[in-house]
Amino acid sequence: MPDQEKKPLLHVLPAILTGAAALIASLTAVYVNTRGDRQAAPQQVSASSAPQVVASAPALAAAASVPRTAHLRLDRIAVQHDGSMGTTDWRFAVELDDQPLFVFQQDGLDDTGGRNVVLPKDVGSNVDIAPGKPARLVVKAWRGSRLRLVEGEPDAQGEGMLAGTGALAPLAVAATKPEKGAFVLYFSAASE
């Protein structure tokens, strides 16, 4: 019987790739079935295991109320009134539940059409959001002035509620007389 000719590697390659794919699929199935983070299949509750279910209910409620960290970021400022003729410099302070988060300076705010939207760069902070509990967000603003020696009360102020889900409506910040300064701040809260 003559020696069989050896087949080129190209003819055997599909069989090798098919075998490798089958090996990867089976190893993935073993990993998924043996990892520890899966929930166990539902079991019938017997009378002896009922106290365990009642005892674990407070633990589940406590786990659901654990605050999550989110990055609160200022996306844009819509200037309704900058408070003066021409452009005006403003300094803003942001607080969450009476705790200071960040302060930033925004120079050259202008209320003329086409120039009245500002996109601040890198203005934000990490915050802890408790599920189901809204947090009070306060923004205070001072108009820049060379003559002001003492800061005193803010020239404009606004507040809103940061929902436990991280949702926040646009926040209006205005002076008692809106022509002295009025803005709408748009925040976003992305989970970390």
N, C-alpha and C positions, 0 to 999 in steps of 0.2 A: 504494500500500500504506500503510495507516495506521500511524502511529507506535505501536510496542508500548508498552504501559503499563509503567512501572517497578514492579518488585515491591518490596514493603516489605522493610526490612532483616531483619525477623524470618524471612522465608522463605529468606534467603540464609545466615543464621547457622549452621545445621547444616553446611552445606558448608564454611564457614570454619573451624569447630571441628574437623571431620574432617581438613581439610588441615593444621591446626596440630598435631593429634595425630600424624599421619603424619610430619611434619617432626621433631617431638621424638623419635619412635621411631627414625627413621633417624639422627639425630645421636647418640643414645645408642648405637646399634649401632656407629657409627664410633668413638666414644670407647672403648667396651669392646674393640674389635678392635685399636686402636692404642696403648693404654696400655702402659707398660713393666713393670707388676708381675705380669703373667700369666706362668705357667710355659710354656715352649715345649712344643710337641707332642713326645711321646716319639720318639726317633730310634733307628735301629739303631746299635749300637755296633760300630765297625770296629776293627781291630787298631791303627791309628794313634791313635785317640782313647781307648784303654783307659788309658794312663798319666794322662790328664787326669781320668778318673773316680776313679782311685786317689788322685790328689793332692787332689781336692776332698772326699774322705771325711773327713779330719781337720778340714777347715774346717766341714763340716756338723756333726760331733760337737762342735766348739767352739761353734758357734752354738746348739746344743741345750742347752749347759751354761751359757749366759749367765744370770745371775741376773735375776729379775723383781722389780719393786717392788710391794709389797702394803701395805695399811694394816691393821695389827694393832690391833684394837679390843677393849676389855673391854665385853662386853654386859651381864653381870649377875654379882652375887655372891650365892651362897646361904650364909647364915650358919648353921652347925650349932651352934657354941658361940661366944659373943662374948667369953668369958673373964672375965666378972664378973657381979655382980648388976645388973640394969638394962641400960642401953645403954653401949657402949664405943666410944671413938674409936680408929681404927687407921690406920697409915700403911703403904702398900705400895710396894715397889720392884720393878720388872720388868726382868730382864736377858735378853738373847739371846746365846748363846755367849760369856758372861762380859763382854759389853758392855752398859752401862746403856742402857735404852730410855726409861723414864719412871718418875716417882714421883708418887703421888697420895695424898691424905688422904681418908679416908671416915669421917665423924663419925656417931655415934649408931647403930652397928650393934647389932642386937637379935636374939636367937635365939628369941624367942617366936613361936609359930605365927601366920601371917598377916602378920608384920612381918619375917620372916627372909630376904626376897629384896630386894636393892637393885639399882637400875638407875643405875649411874654415868653422868654426863654428860661427853661429850667426853674420854674417857680412852683414849688410843691413840697410835700412832706409826707412821711409815712404816718398813718393813724390806725388806731385799733377801733374797729367797728363792732359793737355788740349787736348780735342778731335780735331783731324785734324791738330794739330800743333806739329811737332817733336821738341824734346829738345836735346841740345848738351850735351853729356856725355863725360867728360874728366877724364882720370886716369893718375896720376903722380906717379912715383916710385923712391925711393932713396935706394941705396944699403947700408946696414948697415956697419959701419966702426967705429972703436974706435978712429981713428986718425982725423975724421971729426969733427971740432969744430963748423963750421957754415954750415947750411943746404945748402944754395945756390940753384942753378938750379937742377931740377930733373935729375937723371941718365937715366931714360926711361920715355916715355910718349906715350899715344895713345888716340884717340877719336873716338866716334861713335855717332849715332843718335838713341834716344829713340822715337819710333813712338807714335803717339797719341793713338794707340791701346794698347801700352805697349810692343810691340814687339821690340827686340833688337838683332842684329846679334852678334856673338862672337867678342869681342873687342881685337885687337892686341895692346900690349904695348911693345915698343922696344926702345933701345938706338939707337943713330945714327950709331953705329957699333953694329949689333945684337949680336955678341959674348960677348959684355959687359952687356947684359941683354935683353931677349926677352921672352914675355909671351903672352898667349891668355886667357882672362878672360871671363867667361860664366856667364851672369846675367839672372835673371828671374824677371818679374814684375807681381805680383798677386794682384788682386783687393781686397780691404779691405771690 
